[in-house]
């Protein structure tokens, strides 16, 4: 579970820094994919 939250933190760090449009788009897709699973993950944890 720790690695998952580290990934989320890395993704948001990238989003906040706005490195490149390409990177941003890629990161946003990752975020969108994980957001759906967040409630279940928190409940399971």
C-alpha positions in Angstrom: 0.0 0.0 0.0 2.9 2.3 0.7 4.3 2.1 -2.8 0.8 3.0 -4.2 0.6 6.2 -2.2 4.2 7.0 -3.2 3.1 6.6 -6.8 0.2 8.9 -6.3 2.4 11.5 -4.6 4.9 11.3 -7.5 2.0 11.7 -10.0 0.6 14.8 -8.2 4.1 16.3 -7.9 4.5 16.0 -11.7 1.1 17.5 -12.2 1.9 20.4 -10.0 5.2 21.1 -11.7 3.8 21.0 -15.2 7.0 19.6 -16.8 5.8 19.0 -20.3 2.4 18.7 -22.0 3.2 15.1 -23.0 4.2 14.1 -19.5 1.3 15.9 -18.0 -1.2 14.1 -20.3 0.4 10.8 -19.4 0.3 11.5 -15.7 -3.3 12.6 -15.8 -4.3 9.3 -17.4 -2.6 7.5 -14.5 -4.4 9.7 -12.0 -7.8 9.2 -13.6 -7.3 5.4 -13.6 -6.4 5.3 -9.9 -9.0 7.8 -8.7 -11.8 5.2 -9.4 -10.1 2.7 -7.1 -9.4 5.1 -4.2 -12.6 4.7 -2.2 -12.3 0.9 -2.3 -8.6 1.1 -1.5 -9.2 3.2 1.6 -12.0 1.0 2.8 -9.9 -2.1 2.4 -7.0 -0.4 4.2 
